[in-house]
Amino acid sequence: MDLLTHVFLPLILLTAIGRLKAKYAPLVLLSILPDFDKLFFLGILHSVTTAPVFAALFYLERKIKHGYEISVISSYFFFSHLFLDFLDGFVPLLYPISKIGVGIVFPAKLLIGNSSVAVEDIFPQLVFSELKPSNCYDLFSGFGFASMIFFFLIIAFRRKG
């Protein structure tokens, strides 16, 4: 999944439920943080190894600020990335213990023939595959740009109302 989708889909959801605040803007960078593992230990930021870091963040915020607001939003942005990658077909959840990743693919097709219409492979499929290095990263896609435009339209129309 591309960078823009990872940034703007979580923002759209926070906006939709009325929880987006300006102070959360810097935290949105956590939604792209997992992909930085492509620069060093491939898969490490896409796995459960990140859970202790966020557990410590929750603990520290509770001790210092007696609340969880920033920890919850930080976790939301970070783990939204993993969820979107899972929906896009691959997350190595148990890395470095296992290099096998899991995800969902949506192979549904509409087949249009001369005199018939049929739907094939309508159900999503759970897939498993091995973690492999890639020298390619999708920065932008049509869906990412659409997500960005949709987010800014929501913001623009909310301010007018």
C-alpha positions as CSV (number, residue, x, y, z in Angstrom):
1,M,0.0,0.0,0.0
2,D,1.2,3.5,-0.8
3,L,2.3,6.3,1.6
4,L,-0.7,8.5,1.0
5,T,-3.2,5.7,1.8
6,H,-1.3,4.9,5.0
7,V,-1.5,8.6,6.1
8,F,-5.0,9.6,5.0
9,L,-7.2,6.6,5.7
10,P,-6.5,6.8,9.5
11,L,-7.1,10.5,9.3
12,I,-10.4,10.0,7.5
13,L,-11.6,7.6,10.2
14,L,-10.6,9.9,13.1
15,T,-12.4,12.8,11.3
16,A,-15.5,10.6,10.7
17,I,-15.9,9.8,14.3
18,G,-15.1,13.3,15.4
19,R,-11.9,12.6,17.2
20,L,-9.3,14.4,15.0
21,K,-7.4,17.1,16.8
22,A,-4.7,19.4,15.5
23,K,-2.2,18.2,18.1
24,Y,-2.4,14.7,16.5
25,A,-0.9,15.9,13.2
26,P,2.7,15.0,14.0
27,L,1.6,11.6,15.2
28,V,0.4,10.7,11.7
29,L,4.0,10.0,10.8
30,L,3.7,6.8,12.9
31,S,1.4,5.5,10.2
32,I,4.3,5.3,7.8
33,L,7.0,4.3,10.3
34,P,6.6,0.5,9.8
35,D,7.8,0.8,6.2
36,F,11.2,2.2,7.4
37,D,12.1,-1.4,8.2
38,K,12.7,-1.8,4.5
39,L,15.9,0.3,5.1
40,F,17.3,-2.0,7.8
41,F,15.8,-5.1,9.4
42,L,13.1,-6.0,6.9
43,G,9.9,-7.0,8.7
44,I,10.9,-6.0,12.2
45,L,8.5,-3.0,12.4
46,H,5.6,-5.0,10.9
47,S,5.7,-7.6,13.7
48,V,4.5,-8.1,17.2
49,T,8.0,-7.0,18.4
50,T,6.6,-3.5,18.4
51,A,4.0,-4.3,21.0
52,P,6.4,-3.9,24.0
53,V,7.3,-0.4,22.8
54,F,3.7,0.7,22.8
55,A,3.0,-1.0,26.1
56,A,5.9,1.0,27.6
57,L,4.5,4.2,26.0
58,F,1.1,3.5,27.7
59,Y,2.8,2.9,31.0
60,L,4.9,6.0,30.8
61,E,2.0,8.2,29.8
62,R,-0.2,6.8,32.6
63,K,2.6,7.5,35.2
64,I,3.4,11.0,33.8
65,K,0.1,12.4,32.6
66,H,-2.4,10.1,34.3
67,G,-4.1,9.3,31.0
68,Y,-3.7,7.5,27.7
69,E,-4.6,10.0,25.0
70,I,-1.3,10.2,23.1
71,S,-0.6,6.5,23.6
72,V,-3.9,5.5,22.1
73,I,-3.6,7.8,19.1
74,S,0.1,6.8,18.5
75,S,-0.9,3.2,18.6
76,Y,-3.8,3.8,16.4
77,F,-1.7,5.4,13.7
78,F,1.1,2.8,13.9
79,F,-1.2,-0.3,14.0
80,S,-3.5,1.1,11.3
81,H,-0.5,0.6,9.0
82,L,-0.3,-3.1,9.9
83,F,-4.0,-3.5,9.5
84,L,-4.0,-1.9,6.0
85,D,-1.0,-4.0,5.0
86,F,-2.9,-7.1,6.2
87,L,-5.8,-6.1,4.0
88,D,-3.4,-5.6,1.1
89,G,-2.0,-9.1,1.4
90,F,1.0,-9.3,3.7
91,V,2.2,-8.7,7.2
92,P,5.1,-10.7,8.8
93,L,3.5,-10.7,12.3
94,L,5.9,-13.1,14.0
95,Y,9.2,-11.8,12.5
96,P,12.0,-12.5,13.4
97,I,10.7,-15.8,14.8
98,S,9.1,-16.6,11.4
99,K,9.6,-15.1,8.0
100,I,6.1,-16.2,6.9
101,G,3.6,-13.4,6.6
102,V,-0.2,-13.4,6.5
103,G,-2.7,-11.3,4.7
104,I,-6.0,-11.2,2.9
105,V,-6.4,-10.9,-0.9
106,F,-9.6,-10.0,-2.7
107,P,-9.6,-11.9,-6.0
108,A,-13.2,-11.3,-7.0
109,K,-13.8,-10.7,-10.7
110,L,-16.8,-9.8,-12.8
111,L,-16.7,-11.8,-16.0
112,I,-18.6,-10.4,-18.9
113,G,-19.1,-12.6,-21.9
114,N,-21.2,-12.4,-25.1
115,S,-24.4,-13.3,-23.4
116,S,-23.6,-13.9,-19.8
117,V,-22.3,-12.2,-16.7
118,A,-20.7,-14.1,-13.8
119,V,-18.8,-13.4,-10.6
120,E,-15.8,-15.4,-9.8
121,D,-13.8,-15.9,-6.5
122,I,-16.1,-13.6,-4.6
123,F,-14.8,-14.4,-1.1
124,P,-11.6,-13.0,0.3
125,Q,-8.8,-15.4,0.8
126,L,-6.3,-15.7,3.7
127,V,-2.8,-16.1,2.2
128,F,0.5,-17.0,3.7
129,S,3.8,-16.1,2.0
130,E,7.5,-15.7,2.8
131,L,9.0,-12.3,3.6
132,K,11.2,-11.3,0.6
133,P,13.3,-8.1,0.2
134,S,12.0,-5.6,-2.4
135,N,13.7,-2.6,-3.8
136,C,10.4,-1.0,-4.7
137,Y,8.1,1.1,-2.5
138,D,4.8,2.6,-3.8
139,L,4.9,6.2,-2.7
140,F,1.7,7.3,-4.4
141,S,-1.3,5.5,-6.0
142,G,-4.6,6.6,-7.4
143,F,-6.3,5.3,-4.2
144,G,-3.8,7.3,-2.1
145,F,-4.5,10.5,-4.0
146,A,-8.2,9.9,-3.8
147,S,-7.9,9.4,0.0
148,M,-6.0,12.6,0.3
149,I,-8.5,14.6,-1.7
150,F,-11.4,13.1,0.2
151,F,-9.8,14.0,3.5
152,F,-9.2,17.6,2.5
153,L,-12.8,17.9,1.1
154,I,-14.1,16.6,4.5
155,I,-12.0,19.2,6.3
156,A,-13.0,22.0,4.0
157,F,-16.8,21.3,4.2
158,R,-16.7,20.8,8.0
159,R,-15.2,24.3,8.4
160,K,-17.9,25.9,6.3
161,G,-20.7,24.2,8.2
